[in-house]
Amino acid sequence: MIELSPSQLPSLSPWFAAGSPGVAALTEHVLTSGVGHWWADRAIEPRVMAVACAGHVLLHGDPGALAPDALAAFAAHYVRTPARFLPVLGDAFDLIVPWERMLYVHQVPVPAPRMPHGVTVRRLTADDAPALAGLPPDTSWIHASWGGPAGLAASGHGWAAVHKDRILAVACTYFRGSRYEDIACVTVREHRRQRLALACVTALCADVAARGRTPSWTCSRDNRPSRLLAWTAGFRLEREYLHYFTGRPAHQASGPSEPERDHCPRVHVASTPPGPSVSTTR
């Protein structure tokens, strides 16, 4: 696979559906934000195309056009792809872990919960970049799809629960599409169970609706806290699907990989069957 610049991209409509909810919005997000990478098996008349952002990959085309080592760039990623690519993925990496995912779409507006004394829920601004950068390391995934703290802070697509200039919880558009915005949220560990995430998600959903789009939410089937928060915030199940965590490139691996936790309303990955993630909502 070779990386393509935006100017080299072919027409994307045969490859990726526009206006779709969930991680499928990644394609439009990369096009508009410039954060992410495009890949193809060849620049002219490609037979396989992929787009990657924040550790997630959409992969489409003819797997027969690929040698196993062609996918090495997608090691330790979450790959959504048709089942016909599974033999190639299995040859390319030392580990492939399927995860059952649940896709929700926002359908029921809910009132904002009451906040603890001194806590304000507001839109992030560019001035909040240092506060975002100062969040605990295990929450840094929240700004990955915007290229870092400064990108999310300046995007206009993030809301935070703030106390004395300290960010306690964040909800943001993670992948922004033309019809749907797939959202994510996180709460600093010591401030959980105060409904801060729900308040941020409620504000963000109203903001997304005001832009004429619909919020979507994706999480692991086993992530009960995320599923509960989604339901409480007015999301309802649209469908279920699979994506795959990839290990190390097979020709480089000296032992089995250990998948890491997926920190979005997306997946809790472990070397044993997944359990609920209490630290994230993806």
N, C-alpha and C positions, 0 to 999 in steps of 0.2 A: 504494500500500500504506500502511496505517496501523498504527501500533504499538498492540498490545493489552496491557493490564495482565493479570496472572494472573486477576483476578476476572472479566475479560471473556471468558475462553477458552471456546469451545464444547467439546463432547465431542471428545477428541482421537483416539479409537479409529478413526473413519473416515479420519483423516488420516495418522497415524503409528503404525506397528506397535510395540507394546511388547515388551520382552524380546528384542531383536535385538542381534547383536554389531556391533562396529565403530562407525563414526561414527553409525549409526542409534541408538545409545544416547544421543546428544546430547539428544534430546527429553526423556527421563527425567531426564537430568542437569540440564537447565535447570529442570525442574519441582521437583526436590528441593533443588538448590543455590541457586536464585534468581539465578544468573549467566547472563545471556543475554537475548534479546529475542524476542518473539512478534510476528508480522506477519500481516495479512490484508487482502484487498481491501476488506472492509467488516466492521463489527462484528457485524451481524446476518446470519445465514445466509451466511457467507463462501463464496466460490467458489474462492478461492486462500488457502492458508496457508503460512507459513514460520516456521522457528525458527532463530535464529542464536546462535552462541557461539564465541568464540576464533577468529574469522575463517572459520568453517565455517557453511554454510547447508543446511538441508533444505527443499526447495520442492516443494509438491504442489498439485494441483487442476486447474482449467481455465484454460490459458494464454490462451484467447480472451477471458477476462474482464479482461485487463490491457492498459493502454496501455504503450508501451515505457518511458516515464520512470517507471513505477510501481516498477521494480526498482532505481532509482538507489542506494538504501541498501545494496545488496549489491555495490557496486564494490570491486574488489580483495579479493574473497572466493573461497572454494572452495565451489562450489555442487554439491550432489548432487540431481539432479532427473531425472524421466523425460525421454526423448528428445523428447517432444512440446513441451517448453518451449524447445528449442534455437532455433527461429526468433525467439521473443520475446527470449531472451537475446542473440541476434545483433543484433537491432535496438536493444537497450537499451545495449550497451557497445561501445566501439571495438575490443575484443579479447576473444575467447573461446578459451581454450586447454584442450583435453581432455587429461586425464592418466589413464593406466592405473594402477589401484590394485589392491593385493593384500590380501585380508583373511585373517588367520590366527586360529586358535583354539587355546588351550593344551590340549595332550593328553598330554604326556609330562613328568612331574616330573623335574627334574635336580638334582644336588647343587650346593651353593654352591661357587664357586671359592675358592681360597685367596687371601687379601688380602695386599698388601705390608705390611711391618712398620709398625705405628702407625696403620693404616687400619681403621676400624670401620664396619660397615654397620648402620644402625639406623633406626627410624621417626622421621620428622620430628615436631617438636612446635612449639607456638606460639612458643617461645623461638628457633626457628631462622629466623624471618621476616627478621631483619637479614642473616643469612648468605645466604639466598635472594636478597634484594634486591641483595646485593653480587656476585652472579654476573655474568660478562661480558654485555654488552648482547645479543649474538647468541644467548644462551640464555634470555632473558627470556620467550620463548613458553611455557616449561615450566609456568608458573603462570597463564597467561592464562585457562584454563578454570575457574579457581577465583577469578578476580577480582583476582589479584595475589599477591605473596609471602605476605602474612599469611593469605590465604584458604587457600592450599595448605598452609602450615605448620600451621595449626590444623585441617585437614580430617581428619587421621588416615589419609589415603590416599597418603602419600608416604614413600619410603625414600631414604636418602642414604648415600654413602660419604664418611666424614668423617675428616679428619686435623688434629688440633690445632684443633678448632672451625671448620675451613675445609671447605666442601662441595666435593668433587671430582667427584661424579656424583650424579644424581637420577633416580629412576624414580617415576612416580606414576600413579594412575588419572586419565585425562584426561577421559573421559566415563563417568559411573557410571550404569548401567542396573539394572533389577531382576533380570536374569539374567546379564548380561555387564558387565564393566568394561573399556573400551578404554584401553590403557595407553600411556604415553610415557616416554622417558628421554633423557638428555643427559649428556655428559661434558665437563668443562672441557678445552679443547684440549690443554694441555700434559700432561694426565694420561691421555690415551688409550692404548690397547693394553696396559692393565694388568688387563683384565677387570673393571673397576669397574662398568660398566653391566650386565654379566651378573650380577654379585653383587647389585646393587640390584633388577634385574628378577626374579631368583630369589626374593628375600625378598618382593617385592611380590606375586608370583604365589601364594606360600604364604599370604599374608595375604588375598588375594582369595578363594582357595579356602576359607579358614577362615570367611569371611562367607557361604559357600554360593553364591558366584557363580563364573563362569568368565572368566579373562582373555582378551581379544582384542587383536589387533595389526594395524594398517593401515599400509601404506607404499607408496611408488611402485614400480612394476614395475622401474624402472631403478635403484632404490636398493639395490645389492647389499650394502653393509655392513649395512643394516637387515634385509634378508632373511636374511643369514647369522646375525645376532644372534638373530633370531626363531627360526630353526631350532635353533640351539644351546641356546636357553632352553626348548625343548620345544614350540614352536608349530608347527602344521601348517596348510597352505593349505586354506582353506574355499572361497573363490571369488575371482573377479576382477570389477572393475567400473570405471566411469568417473566422475570428477567433473570440474568445469570451473572454471578460474580466470577471473575476470572482470576486465576492464580498467576504464578510466574510463567514466562515463556518456557515451554517444555525443554528446549535445548539448553536452557540456562539453569534449570532447577536442579539442586542437589538433594532436596528433600521436600516433603509436602509443605505447601503454603499454609499459612494461617490467615483466613479472611479476617478483615477488620470490621468494626461496627460501621454501618452506613448511617450517617447522622441526619438524614433528611426524613420527612414523613415517608421515607422510602424503605429502608431495610435495616434490620438488626442482623448482622452477619456474624456467625460464630462457627467454630469447627465442629460443634454439636448442633442438633436441631435448634432453630432460633427460638428465643423467648422474648417476652415483652421488653422493649427499651424504655427505661424510665427517664432517660436523659434528653431525649429528642422527640420530635413529633413526626419525623419522616421514616 
